[in-house]
């Protein structure tokens, strides 16, 4: 039976704002031209990801070099670039030719040559394994492709690549049984051919028990191939939101290639899953590139806008502009149109980034913007973190002013994650910053100092968070439902290219390993000073595991009211073949690895992840932007459909659309407390309105699991700008509600 969309409106019926049909409905020409110019300027072999140009350049140098070390170096770089360009079979042959050439120098320089030969053996093997992935998982893609442990429908139908990889890894292990990365990838190669575990030599077998989940989560199926959403691209961003305000959630994605077109998929408007690509109709043609996106209603017109982030990882080559795309609302065909307003609102800069967060830092009812830029510690140039305060105004006149120095955020680091949340429950949004090279930062918002400017103080050490760690994605969340925001930040082994598979293999076999580990910091509530401190509970929460995370996010897999997480893994090196990970929250006490039970363990690179109930059945599905950084490392995106609503284990839920009046329109930063009775005991469930983690955008609609409770005793909403607390009582579960800030409780019911 199709579920009705029931909106409870206190005082007014919400519509998405008036649309001026005469507005510009295509992306601003200046940004399209600017992005084309940047792509053209970077079309050079000096750019680290222009692989085809680099192949041609180093092939030319190799051909002209008279001989000796330079010729060998040019041959090596050319071979690497062939692999990065996706020409895997050619790369294997080139590496083999180089191997033969190096043997001529083995007697004269045995130590140096032998080390290089071992590297080449590994590269030959991965070239063949990558060939198998391309011919099968990419070109003949199925929902089971590359999902560990690989099932029959995911076996390679073209076995040549994996067969050759098995031969190559066997040779490596025969001469060096301690090559754990080779052992790991050998097991993967056998899996792809349906020969695991039976035909894997006993000495090199990784036991099937190592892949077992810690909880029998129901299996989520990747339905993207059946919905036209399995688009093939590089790493990128993903945002899920109701962009045309028809009550159904849409999907926007980006891909980081310099000329990769962003895409918009609109929900067809039913209670199932059906989407149509309307990129052109949405006025997005020509808006290319972008590794991540963050969304909010920056001008309070009731329409979600999107900021596209560009230039990450590219350092001096990453002087790219971000794009703020203003949503003009739906036209006659129901498709929203977007206009690039980056320049006119004051956000046009040229700094490398992939992380930003929207929040109302000064509580004036308008969302502000923090952008975390990337400055390598070894470089002379500086790309500081930027804080833009929203000046407010009419829909088309809103502008931003950069105030980071005045606000006390003097930060020039290799920033990979910025998130906002009120960790001390004082009504002001605070900031946590994850960096790749050094320490992380917690900035406490002390309130407005003058002229409406927020001010922050660095309380990292005071809060117990000061340590040197290499990290990437991060978020605030209340994982244990105690009313205090906790922090999760995942580790990332930059510089470990080629070695992460070794460490993962060691971990799966209970051997010693080295990796930058994640941190789960539990908020202890107020200390003697009156301000909260944090305790590292990573190990006791069963999260001390190698994650090597890029894109990730959190949501509720089974509607038990506790937040779970999806972690996209990998790095540019093709040997970093490790599964994406999913952890279920066991009542706020510990986390259970449910990767294989849930069918989430894709071995390809995982980036932006977003949780949302896309089919309106009450449980959260997960969209994942897949693909690597090297231009030959494309892969299909995934959409994992949640099976719980149609099962005997289905829990109850509530979906809330909060509509700010004094607070920002989409209620970012609003605090929610739900009190229910479950099995005779009172329990509280807490949420803060945000889009989740620092890499991927959940809908700002709050989709909250209630466990076995069919009624909500009390629903409290604390609004950020007004400071008011709105209370509703005795609400039925399993419905969609829209709640307007400050409206009366004599509700009007509207059925859509």
C-alpha positions as CSV (number, residue, x, y, z in Angstrom):
1,X,0.0,0.0,0.0
2,X,1.5,3.4,-1.0
3,X,2.1,5.6,2.0
4,X,0.6,9.1,2.0
5,X,2.8,12.1,2.5
6,X,1.2,13.8,5.6
7,X,2.5,17.2,6.5
8,X,1.5,18.7,9.8
9,X,1.8,22.5,9.5
10,X,1.5,24.8,12.4
11,X,-0.1,28.0,11.0
12,X,0.9,27.9,7.4
13,X,1.2,25.6,4.4
14,X,4.8,25.4,3.2
15,X,5.5,25.9,-0.5
16,X,8.9,26.2,-2.0
17,X,8.8,29.9,-2.6
18,X,7.7,32.0,-5.5
19,X,9.5,31.3,-8.8
20,X,10.2,34.1,-11.2
21,X,10.0,32.3,-14.6
22,X,12.0,35.2,-16.1
23,X,15.0,34.5,-14.0
24,X,18.2,33.3,-15.6
25,X,17.8,29.5,-15.7
26,X,21.2,28.4,-16.8
27,X,24.5,28.4,-15.1
28,X,26.3,31.8,-15.3
29,X,28.4,31.9,-18.4
30,X,31.4,33.3,-16.6
31,X,31.8,30.2,-14.5
32,X,31.4,27.8,-17.4
33,X,34.0,29.8,-19.3
34,X,36.3,29.9,-16.3
35,X,36.1,26.1,-15.8
36,X,36.8,25.5,-19.5
37,X,39.8,27.9,-19.3
38,X,41.1,26.0,-16.2
39,X,40.7,22.7,-17.9
40,X,42.6,24.0,-20.9
41,X,45.4,25.5,-18.8
42,X,45.9,22.2,-17.0
43,X,46.0,20.1,-20.2
44,X,49.7,19.6,-19.8
45,X,52.0,16.7,-18.8
46,X,53.0,18.7,-15.8
47,X,49.5,18.1,-14.3
48,X,49.7,14.9,-12.2
49,X,46.5,13.5,-13.5
50,X,46.9,14.2,-17.2
51,X,47.9,10.6,-17.8
52,X,47.6,10.3,-21.6
53,X,49.7,13.5,-22.0
54,X,52.2,12.1,-19.5
55,X,52.4,8.8,-21.4
56,X,53.2,10.6,-24.6
57,X,55.8,12.9,-22.9
58,X,57.7,10.2,-21.1
59,X,57.5,7.9,-24.0
60,X,59.2,10.6,-26.1
61,X,61.9,11.1,-23.5
62,X,62.4,7.3,-23.3
63,X,62.7,7.0,-27.0
64,X,65.3,9.8,-27.2
65,X,67.4,8.9,-24.1
66,X,70.7,7.2,-25.1
67,X,70.6,4.7,-22.3
68,X,71.4,4.3,-18.6
69,X,69.5,5.4,-15.6
70,X,67.5,8.2,-17.2
71,X,66.2,5.9,-19.9
72,X,65.1,3.4,-17.2
73,X,63.4,6.1,-15.2
74,X,61.5,7.4,-18.2
75,X,60.4,3.8,-19.0
76,X,59.2,3.4,-15.4
77,X,57.2,6.6,-15.3
78,X,55.6,5.9,-18.7
79,X,54.5,2.5,-17.5
80,X,53.0,4.0,-14.3
81,X,51.1,6.5,-16.5
82,X,49.8,3.7,-18.8
83,X,48.3,2.0,-15.7
84,X,46.9,5.3,-14.4
85,X,45.3,6.0,-17.8
86,X,43.5,2.7,-17.7
87,X,45.6,1.0,-20.3
88,X,46.3,-1.9,-18.0
89,X,47.3,-4.6,-20.5
90,X,49.8,-2.2,-22.1
91,X,51.1,-1.2,-18.7
92,X,51.7,-4.9,-17.8
93,X,53.7,-5.4,-21.1
94,X,55.7,-2.2,-20.5
95,X,56.5,-3.2,-16.9
96,X,57.6,-6.6,-18.2
97,X,59.9,-5.0,-20.8
98,X,61.4,-2.8,-18.1
99,X,61.9,-5.8,-15.9
100,X,63.9,-7.5,-18.6
101,X,66.0,-4.3,-19.2
102,X,66.8,-4.0,-15.5
103,X,68.2,-7.6,-15.3
104,X,71.2,-6.4,-17.4
105,X,72.2,-4.2,-14.4
106,X,71.6,-6.8,-11.7
107,X,75.2,-8.0,-11.3
108,X,76.6,-4.5,-11.1
109,X,73.9,-2.9,-8.8
110,X,72.2,-5.9,-7.1
111,X,70.7,-4.1,-4.1
112,X,69.1,-1.2,-6.0
113,X,68.0,-3.4,-9.0
114,X,66.5,-6.1,-6.8
115,X,64.4,-3.6,-4.9
116,X,63.1,-2.2,-8.2
117,X,62.4,-5.7,-9.5
118,X,60.2,-6.4,-6.5
119,X,58.3,-3.2,-7.2
120,X,57.9,-4.2,-10.9
121,X,56.6,-7.6,-10.0
122,X,53.9,-6.0,-7.8
123,X,53.0,-3.5,-10.6
124,X,52.8,-6.3,-13.2
125,X,50.4,-8.2,-11.0
126,X,48.2,-5.3,-10.3
127,X,48.1,-4.3,-14.0
128,X,46.6,-7.7,-14.7
129,X,44.2,-7.6,-11.8
130,X,43.1,-4.2,-12.9
131,X,42.6,-5.5,-16.5
132,X,40.2,-8.1,-15.0
133,X,38.3,-5.4,-13.1
134,X,37.9,-3.2,-16.1
135,X,36.8,-6.0,-18.4
136,X,34.3,-7.4,-15.9
137,X,33.3,-5.1,-13.0
138,X,33.4,-1.9,-15.1
139,X,32.5,-2.9,-18.7
140,X,30.1,-5.8,-17.7
141,X,28.9,-4.4,-14.4
142,X,26.3,-6.1,-12.2
143,X,25.0,-5.3,-8.7
144,X,27.3,-8.0,-7.3
145,X,30.5,-6.7,-9.0
146,X,33.5,-6.3,-6.7
147,X,31.4,-6.9,-3.5
148,X,33.5,-8.9,-1.1
149,X,33.2,-11.8,-0.6
150,X,32.4,-12.0,-4.3
151,X,29.3,-14.1,-5.1
152,X,28.6,-16.1,-8.2
153,X,26.8,-13.2,-10.0
154,X,29.9,-11.2,-9.6
155,X,32.4,-13.7,-10.9
156,X,34.5,-12.5,-13.9
157,X,33.2,-13.8,-17.2
158,X,36.5,-12.8,-18.9
159,X,39.0,-14.5,-16.7
160,X,42.3,-13.6,-18.5
161,X,43.2,-10.6,-16.3
162,X,42.7,-12.3,-12.9
163,X,44.3,-15.6,-14.1
164,X,47.5,-13.7,-15.1
165,X,47.3,-11.8,-11.8
166,X,47.2,-15.2,-9.9
167,X,50.3,-16.4,-11.7
168,X,52.1,-13.1,-10.9
169,X,51.2,-13.1,-7.2
170,X,52.1,-16.8,-7.0
171,X,55.6,-16.0,-8.2
172,X,55.9,-13.1,-5.7
173,X,54.8,-15.3,-2.8
174,X,57.0,-18.2,-3.8
175,X,60.1,-15.9,-3.4
176,X,58.7,-13.8,-0.5
177,X,56.0,-15.5,1.6
178,X,55.8,-12.4,3.8
179,X,54.5,-10.2,1.0
180,X,51.1,-9.7,2.7
181,X,49.8,-7.3,0.1
182,X,50.4,-10.0,-2.6
183,X,48.7,-12.5,-0.3
184,X,45.7,-10.2,0.0
185,X,45.4,-9.5,-3.7
186,X,45.9,-13.2,-4.6
187,X,42.9,-14.1,-2.5
188,X,40.9,-11.3,-4.2
189,X,41.9,-12.6,-7.6
190,X,40.8,-16.1,-6.7
191,X,37.5,-14.7,-5.5
192,X,36.8,-13.0,-8.8
193,X,37.1,-16.4,-10.6
194,X,34.9,-18.3,-8.1
195,X,37.9,-20.3,-6.9
196,X,38.0,-18.9,-3.3
197,X,38.7,-20.5,-0.9
198,X,39.0,-24.0,-2.3
199,X,41.8,-23.4,-4.7
200,X,43.8,-20.8,-2.8
201,X,47.1,-22.5,-1.6
202,X,46.8,-23.2,2.2
203,X,49.9,-21.3,3.0
204,X,48.5,-18.1,1.5
205,X,44.8,-18.5,2.3
206,X,43.0,-15.7,4.2
207,X,40.3,-17.6,6.0
208,X,36.6,-16.9,5.1
209,X,36.0,-16.4,8.8
210,X,38.0,-13.1,8.5
211,X,35.3,-11.6,6.4
212,X,32.4,-12.6,8.8
213,X,30.2,-9.8,10.1
214,X,29.6,-9.2,13.7
215,X,25.8,-8.9,13.5
216,X,23.3,-10.5,11.1
217,X,22.2,-7.3,9.3
218,X,19.8,-7.9,6.4
219,X,21.4,-7.6,3.0
220,X,21.1,-4.3,1.1
221,X,21.0,-4.7,-2.7
222,X,22.7,-2.2,-5.1
223,X,19.8,-1.1,-7.2
224,X,21.6,1.7,-9.1
225,X,22.1,-0.4,-12.3
226,X,18.3,-0.8,-12.5
227,X,17.5,2.8,-12.0
228,X,19.9,4.5,-14.4
229,X,22.0,5.8,-11.4
230,X,25.0,3.6,-11.9
231,X,26.8,6.3,-13.8
232,X,30.5,5.6,-14.5
233,X,32.8,8.3,-13.3
234,X,35.7,9.2,-11.1
235,X,35.5,10.1,-7.4
236,X,33.1,12.9,-6.6
237,X,30.4,14.3,-4.4
238,X,26.8,13.4,-3.7
239,X,23.9,15.3,-2.2
240,X,20.3,14.1,-1.6
241,X,17.6,16.7,-1.2
242,X,14.1,17.7,-2.5
243,X,15.4,20.2,-4.9
244,X,12.1,20.9,-6.7
245,X,10.0,20.8,-3.5
246,X,7.5,18.1,-4.7
247,X,8.0,16.1,-1.5
248,X,10.4,13.5,-3.1
249,X,14.1,13.4,-2.8
250,X,16.4,14.0,-5.7
251,X,20.1,13.2,-6.2
252,X,22.9,15.5,-7.4
253,X,26.4,14.2,-8.1
254,X,29.8,15.5,-9.2
255,X,33.0,13.9,-10.6
256,X,36.4,15.4,-10.0
257,X,37.8,15.2,-13.6
258,X,38.5,18.7,-15.0
259,X,35.8,18.2,-17.7
260,X,33.4,15.8,-15.9
261,X,29.9,17.1,-16.0
262,X,27.9,17.3,-12.8
263,X,24.6,15.5,-13.0
264,X,21.1,16.0,-11.5
265,X,18.7,13.1,-11.2
266,X,15.1,14.0,-10.3
267,X,12.7,11.7,-8.5
268,X,9.8,10.8,-10.7
269,X,7.3,11.5,-8.0
270,X,6.1,8.1,-6.7
271,X,6.5,6.1,-3.5
272,X,9.1,3.8,-5.1
273,X,12.5,4.5,-6.6
274,X,12.4,6.0,-10.1
275,X,14.6,8.8,-11.4
276,X,15.2,10.7,-14.6
277,X,18.3,12.6,-15.4
278,X,17.5,16.3,-15.9
279,X,21.0,17.9,-15.9
280,X,20.4,20.0,-19.0
281,X,16.9,21.1,-18.0
282,X,18.3,22.2,-14.6
283,X,20.7,24.5,-16.3
284,X,23.8,22.7,-15.1
285,X,25.5,22.0,-18.4
286,X,29.1,23.3,-18.4
287,X,29.4,23.1,-14.7
288,X,32.2,20.5,-14.4
289,X,34.5,18.9,-11.9
290,X,34.1,18.9,-8.1
291,X,35.1,16.4,-5.5
292,X,32.4,17.2,-3.0
293,X,29.3,19.3,-2.4
294,X,27.5,20.8,0.6
295,X,24.0,22.1,0.5
296,X,21.8,24.6,2.4
297,X,19.2,27.3,1.8
298,X,21.6,30.2,1.9
299,X,19.1,32.9,1.0
300,X,16.1,31.6,3.0
301,X,13.7,31.3,0.1
302,X,12.7,27.7,0.9
303,X,14.8,26.2,-1.9
304,X,17.9,24.1,-1.3
305,X,21.1,25.5,-2.9
306,X,24.4,23.7,-3.5
307,X,28.1,24.6,-3.1
308,X,30.4,22.6,-5.4
309,X,34.0,22.2,-4.0
310,X,37.0,21.9,-6.3
311,X,40.8,21.6,-6.5
312,X,41.4,19.1,-3.7
313,X,44.7,17.2,-3.6
314,X,46.1,19.1,-6.5
315,X,48.1,21.7,-4.5
316,X,49.5,24.3,-6.9
317,X,47.4,22.8,-9.7
318,X,44.3,23.1,-7.5
319,X,43.6,26.9,-7.8
320,X,40.1,26.3,-8.9
321,X,36.9,28.2,-8.0
322,X,34.1,26.7,-6.0
323,X,30.5,27.2,-7.3
324,X,27.5,28.3,-5.3
325,X,24.5,27.2,-7.3
326,X,21.3,29.2,-6.4
327,X,18.1,27.2,-6.8
328,X,15.6,29.2,-8.7
329,X,12.7,26.8,-8.0
330,X,10.9,24.5,-10.4
331,X,9.7,25.5,-13.8
332,X,6.5,24.4,-15.6
333,X,7.9,20.9,-16.1
334,X,8.7,20.6,-12.4
335,X,12.5,20.7,-12.8
336,X,14.4,23.2,-10.7
337,X,16.9,25.5,-12.4
338,X,20.2,26.6,-10.9
339,X,22.3,29.7,-11.4
340,X,26.0,30.0,-10.5
341,X,26.1,33.1,-8.2
342,X,29.6,32.5,-6.8
343,X,31.0,35.8,-7.9
344,X,28.0,38.0,-7.1
345,X,27.7,36.7,-3.5
346,X,31.4,37.2,-2.7
347,X,32.6,33.6,-2.7
348,X,34.9,33.5,-5.7
349,X,38.3,32.3,-4.6
350,X,41.0,30.1,-6.1
351,X,42.1,27.6,-3.5
352,X,42.1,23.8,-3.4
353,X,39.4,22.3,-1.2
354,X,36.8,19.5,-0.9
355,X,35.4,20.3,2.5
356,X,33.0,23.0,3.8
357,X,30.1,23.3,6.2
358,X,27.0,25.5,6.4
359,X,25.9,26.7,9.9
360,X,24.4,29.8,11.4
361,X,27.4,30.7,13.6
362,X,26.1,34.0,14.8
363,X,22.5,32.9,15.2
364,X,21.0,35.7,13.1
365,X,18.8,33.3,11.0
366,X,21.1,33.1,8.0
367,X,23.5,30.2,7.4
368,X,27.2,31.1,7.2
369,X,29.9,29.1,5.5
370,X,33.3,27.6,6.6
371,X,35.6,26.4,3.8
372,X,38.6,24.2,4.8
373,X,41.4,24.7,2.2
374,X,44.5,22.6,1.7
375,X,48.0,23.8,2.5
376,X,50.8,21.2,2.5
377,X,53.2,21.8,5.3
378,X,56.2,21.7,2.9
379,X,55.0,24.4,0.6
380,X,55.7,28.1,0.6
381,X,52.2,29.1,-0.6
382,X,49.3,29.4,1.8
383,X,45.6,28.5,1.4
384,X,44.0,29.5,4.7
385,X,40.6,28.3,6.0
386,X,37.9,30.8,5.3
387,X,34.8,31.7,7.3
388,X,32.1,33.7,5.4
389,X,29.4,35.3,7.4
390,X,26.0,35.7,5.6
391,X,24.9,39.3,5.3
392,X,21.3,38.4,4.7
393,X,19.0,40.3,2.4
394,X,16.4,39.6,-0.3
395,X,16.6,36.3,-2.2
396,X,18.8,37.6,-5.0
397,X,20.9,40.1,-3.0
398,X,22.4,37.9,-0.2
399,X,26.2,38.3,0.0
400,X,29.0,36.9,2.2
401,X,31.9,38.6,4.0
402,X,35.1,36.7,4.9
403,X,35.9,37.1,8.6
404,X,38.1,34.2,9.7
405,X,40.9,36.3,11.2
406,X,38.5,38.5,13.1
407,X,36.6,35.4,14.3
408,X,39.7,33.8,15.8
409,X,40.1,31.1,13.2
410,X,43.6,31.6,11.9
411,X,44.2,28.2,10.3
412,X,46.5,27.3,7.5
413,X,46.6,23.5,7.4
414,X,46.0,20.6,5.0
415,X,42.3,20.5,5.9
416,X,40.3,17.5,4.9
417,X,37.2,17.8,7.0
418,X,35.3,20.7,8.6
419,X,32.1,20.1,10.6
420,X,29.8,22.2,12.9
421,X,27.8,21.2,16.0
422,X,27.0,22.6,19.4
423,X,29.2,20.3,21.5
424,X,28.7,22.2,24.8
425,X,24.9,22.8,24.4
426,X,25.2,26.5,24.9
427,X,23.2,27.4,21.8
428,X,26.2,28.4,19.6
429,X,27.5,26.2,16.7
430,X,31.1,25.0,17.3
431,X,33.7,23.7,14.8
432,X,35.8,20.6,14.5
433,X,38.6,20.5,11.9
434,X,40.3,17.4,10.6
435,X,43.8,17.8,9.0
436,X,46.0,15.4,7.1
437,X,49.4,16.6,8.3
438,X,49.5,17.2,12.1
439,X,46.9,18.0,14.7
440,X,43.1,18.5,14.5
441,X,41.2,21.4,16.1
442,X,38.1,22.1,18.1
443,X,37.0,25.7,18.0
444,X,34.4,26.7,20.6
445,X,32.0,29.4,19.6
446,X,31.9,32.1,22.3
447,X,29.1,34.0,20.7
448,X,28.8,37.3,18.9
449,X,31.4,39.9,19.8
450,X,30.5,43.0,17.7
451,X,28.7,43.9,14.5
452,X,27.1,40.4,14.4
453,X,30.5,38.6,14.1
454,X,30.9,35.3,15.8
455,X,34.1,34.6,17.7
456,X,35.9,31.3,18.4
457,X,38.6,30.0,20.7
458,X,40.8,27.0,20.3
459,X,39.8,24.5,23.0
460,X,41.4,21.4,21.5
461,X,43.8,20.8,24.4
462,X,41.3,21.8,27.1
463,X,38.7,19.3,25.6
464,X,41.2,16.4,25.6
465,X,41.5,16.2,21.8
466,X,45.1,17.4,21.3
467,X,47.2,14.7,19.4
468,X,49.1,14.4,16.2
469,X,47.0,12.2,13.8
470,X,46.5,12.0,10.1
471,X,42.8,12.1,9.5
472,X,40.2,12.7,6.8
473,X,36.4,12.7,7.1
474,X,34.8,13.7,10.4
475,X,31.5,14.5,12.0
476,X,29.6,15.5,15.2
477,X,26.9,13.1,16.3
478,X,25.3,11.8,19.4
479,X,26.1,8.2,18.9
480,X,25.0,7.1,22.5
481,X,21.9,9.3,22.8
482,X,22.9,11.1,26.0
483,X,22.2,14.6,24.7
484,X,25.9,15.6,24.1
485,X,27.5,15.6,20.7
486,X,30.4,13.2,20.2
487,X,33.1,13.3,17.5
488,X,34.1,10.7,15.0
489,X,37.2,11.2,12.7
490,X,38.7,8.6,10.5
491,X,42.3,7.9,9.9
492,X,44.0,8.2,6.5
493,X,47.5,6.9,5.6
494,X,48.8,9.5,3.2
495,X,52.1,8.4,1.7
496,X,51.3,4.7,2.2
497,X,50.5,4.1,-1.5
498,X,51.0,0.4,-2.2
499,X,51.2,-0.5,1.5
500,X,47.7,-0.2,2.7
501,X,46.8,-3.7,1.2
502,X,49.7,-5.1,3.2
503,X,48.4,-3.6,6.5
504,X,44.8,-4.7,5.8
505,X,46.0,-8.3,5.0
506,X,47.9,-8.2,8.3
507,X,44.8,-7.1,10.2
508,X,42.6,-9.7,8.6
509,X,45.1,-12.4,9.8
510,X,45.5,-11.0,13.3
511,X,49.1,-10.0,12.6
512,X,50.8,-6.7,13.7
513,X,50.0,-3.8,11.4
514,X,50.7,-0.1,11.2
515,X,48.1,2.5,10.2
516,X,46.6,5.8,11.1
517,X,43.6,4.7,13.1
518,X,40.2,6.4,13.5
519,X,39.1,8.1,16.7
520,X,35.7,8.0,18.4
521,X,35.7,10.8,21.0
522,X,32.8,10.4,23.6
523,X,31.6,13.7,25.0
524,X,31.8,13.5,28.8
525,X,29.5,16.5,29.4
526,X,30.6,19.4,31.6
527,X,33.9,19.2,33.4
528,X,35.0,21.0,36.5
529,X,35.5,24.1,34.3
530,X,31.9,23.9,33.2
531,X,32.8,22.9,29.6
532,X,32.7,19.4,28.2
533,X,35.7,17.2,27.7
534,X,36.1,14.1,25.5
535,X,37.4,10.6,26.0
536,X,38.9,8.5,23.3
537,X,36.7,5.3,23.3
538,X,37.8,3.9,19.9
539,X,39.0,0.6,21.3
540,X,36.2,-0.1,23.7
541,X,33.7,0.8,21.0
542,X,35.2,-1.8,18.7
543,X,36.3,0.8,16.1
544,X,40.1,0.3,16.3
545,X,40.2,-1.0,12.8
546,X,41.9,0.1,9.6
547,X,39.5,2.3,7.7
548,X,41.6,4.4,5.4
549,X,38.5,6.4,4.8
550,X,37.6,9.0,2.1
551,X,33.9,9.7,1.7
552,X,31.6,8.6,4.5
553,X,28.5,9.4,6.4
554,X,26.1,8.3,9.1
555,X,22.5,7.2,9.3
556,X,20.3,4.6,10.9
557,X,20.4,1.2,9.1
558,X,17.6,-0.5,11.0
559,X,15.6,2.3,12.6
560,X,16.6,1.3,16.1
561,X,17.3,5.0,17.0
562,X,21.1,4.6,17.1
563,X,23.3,6.1,14.4
564,X,25.4,3.8,12.2
565,X,28.0,4.7,9.6
566,X,29.1,4.0,6.0
567,X,32.8,4.4,5.2
568,X,34.2,4.7,1.7
569,X,37.8,3.5,1.5
570,X,40.8,3.6,-0.8
571,X,43.5,5.8,-2.3
572,X,44.8,6.5,-5.8
573,X,47.2,3.5,-5.8
574,X,45.5,0.6,-7.7
575,X,47.0,-1.8,-5.2
576,X,44.8,-0.3,-2.5
577,X,42.0,-2.7,-3.1
578,X,40.1,-2.8,0.2
579,X,36.4,-3.1,1.0
580,X,34.2,-0.1,1.9
581,X,33.0,-0.6,5.5
582,X,29.8,-0.3,7.4
583,X,29.4,-0.4,11.2
584,X,26.1,-0.8,13.1
585,X,25.7,1.0,16.4
586,X,24.8,-1.5,19.1
587,X,22.7,0.7,21.5
588,X,25.5,3.3,21.9
589,X,27.8,0.8,23.6
590,X,29.9,-0.5,20.7
591,X,29.9,-0.8,16.9
592,X,29.6,-4.0,14.9
593,X,31.2,-4.5,11.5
594,X,28.3,-5.5,9.2
595,X,30.1,-5.0,5.9
596,X,29.7,-8.4,4.4
597,X,26.3,-9.2,6.0
598,X,24.8,-6.0,4.5
599,X,26.5,-6.5,1.1
600,X,28.4,-3.2,1.3
601,X,32.0,-4.3,0.8
602,X,32.8,-2.9,-2.6
603,X,36.5,-3.2,-3.4
604,X,36.5,-0.1,-5.6
605,X,37.1,3.4,-4.3
606,X,34.3,4.8,-2.2
607,X,33.7,8.5,-1.9
608,X,30.7,10.7,-1.0
609,X,28.0,8.8,0.8
610,X,24.5,10.0,1.6
611,X,21.7,8.4,3.7
612,X,18.1,9.1,2.8
613,X,14.7,7.4,2.5
614,X,14.5,7.6,-1.3
615,X,11.4,5.3,-1.7
616,X,9.3,6.7,1.1
617,X,9.0,3.4,2.9
618,X,10.4,4.7,6.2
619,X,13.9,3.3,6.2
620,X,17.1,4.9,4.9
621,X,18.8,3.9,1.7
622,X,22.5,4.7,0.9
623,X,23.8,6.4,-2.2
624,X,27.6,6.1,-2.8
625,X,29.7,8.0,-5.3
626,X,32.3,5.5,-6.5
627,X,35.5,5.9,-8.5
628,X,39.1,6.8,-8.0
629,X,41.4,9.8,-8.7
630,X,43.4,8.4,-11.6
631,X,41.6,9.0,-14.9
632,X,41.6,5.3,-15.7
633,X,40.0,4.5,-12.3
634,X,36.3,5.0,-13.2
635,X,33.6,3.0,-11.5
636,X,29.8,2.9,-11.3
637,X,27.9,4.6,-8.5
638,X,25.8,2.6,-6.1
639,X,22.5,2.9,-4.4
640,X,21.9,0.4,-1.6
641,X,18.2,-0.2,-1.0
642,X,17.2,-0.8,2.6
643,X,15.2,-4.0,3.0
644,X,14.0,-3.4,6.6
645,X,10.6,-1.8,6.1
646,X,9.2,-4.8,4.3
647,X,10.6,-7.3,6.9
648,X,9.4,-8.8,10.1
649,X,12.2,-6.9,11.9
650,X,10.9,-3.5,10.8
651,X,11.1,-0.8,13.4
652,X,9.1,2.4,13.7
653,X,10.2,5.8,12.5
654,X,9.3,9.5,12.1
655,X,10.4,11.9,9.3
656,X,10.6,15.6,10.2
657,X,10.9,18.6,7.9
658,X,11.7,21.5,10.1
659,X,10.9,25.0,8.6
660,X,12.6,27.9,10.3
661,X,11.1,31.4,10.5
662,X,13.5,33.3,12.8
663,X,16.0,30.5,12.4
664,X,17.4,29.6,9.0
665,X,14.8,28.2,6.7
666,X,16.1,24.6,6.6
667,X,16.7,24.6,10.4
668,X,20.4,23.7,10.2
669,X,21.6,23.5,13.8
670,X,18.2,22.8,15.4
671,X,18.2,20.2,18.2
672,X,15.7,17.4,18.4
673,X,14.8,15.3,21.4
674,X,12.3,12.5,21.1
675,X,11.0,10.7,24.2
676,X,9.4,7.3,23.7
677,X,8.5,4.3,25.8
678,X,10.2,1.1,24.6
679,X,9.6,-2.2,26.4
680,X,8.3,-0.4,29.4
681,X,11.3,1.9,29.7
682,X,11.5,5.6,28.8
683,X,14.2,6.4,26.2
684,X,15.5,9.6,24.5
685,X,16.7,9.9,21.0
686,X,18.7,13.0,20.0
687,X,19.5,14.6,16.7
688,X,21.0,17.8,15.4
689,X,19.9,19.0,12.0
690,X,22.8,18.8,9.5
691,X,23.8,16.9,6.3
692,X,26.0,14.4,8.1
693,X,29.7,14.0,7.7
694,X,32.3,16.1,5.8
695,X,32.2,14.1,2.6
696,X,28.7,13.5,1.2
697,X,25.3,15.1,1.9
698,X,22.4,13.5,3.7
699,X,19.0,15.1,3.2
700,X,18.3,17.8,5.8
701,X,15.0,16.1,6.4
702,X,15.4,14.3,9.7
703,X,14.6,10.6,9.3
704,X,14.7,9.1,12.8
705,X,14.3,5.5,13.8
706,X,12.1,4.9,16.9
707,X,12.9,1.2,17.6
708,X,9.8,-0.7,18.7
709,X,7.9,2.4,19.8
710,X,4.7,3.2,17.8
711,X,4.1,6.5,19.6
712,X,6.2,9.5,20.5
713,X,5.4,10.8,24.0
714,X,7.3,14.0,23.6
715,X,9.0,15.7,20.6
716,X,11.1,18.8,21.5
717,X,12.7,21.1,19.0
718,X,15.2,23.7,20.1
719,X,15.5,26.4,17.4
720,X,19.0,27.9,16.9
721,X,18.2,31.6,16.2
722,X,15.2,32.2,18.4
723,X,16.3,30.0,21.2
724,X,12.8,28.8,21.6
725,X,11.9,25.2,22.5
726,X,8.8,23.8,20.7
727,X,7.1,20.8,22.2
728,X,4.7,18.3,20.6
729,X,3.1,15.4,22.5
730,X,1.5,12.1,21.6
731,X,2.5,11.7,18.0
732,X,1.9,8.6,16.0
733,X,5.0,6.9,14.5
734,X,5.5,6.1,10.8
735,X,4.6,9.5,9.3
736,X,6.1,12.5,7.6
737,X,5.7,15.8,9.4
738,X,6.6,19.3,8.5
739,X,6.9,21.6,11.6
740,X,7.2,25.4,11.3
741,X,9.1,27.3,13.9
742,X,6.9,29.2,16.4
743,X,3.6,28.0,14.9
744,X,0.6,27.2,17.1
745,X,-0.1,23.6,18.2
746,X,-3.6,23.5,16.7
747,X,-2.3,21.7,13.6
748,X,-3.8,21.5,10.2
749,X,-3.3,18.3,8.3
750,X,-2.5,18.4,4.6
751,X,-2.4,15.3,2.5
752,X,-0.2,15.2,-0.6
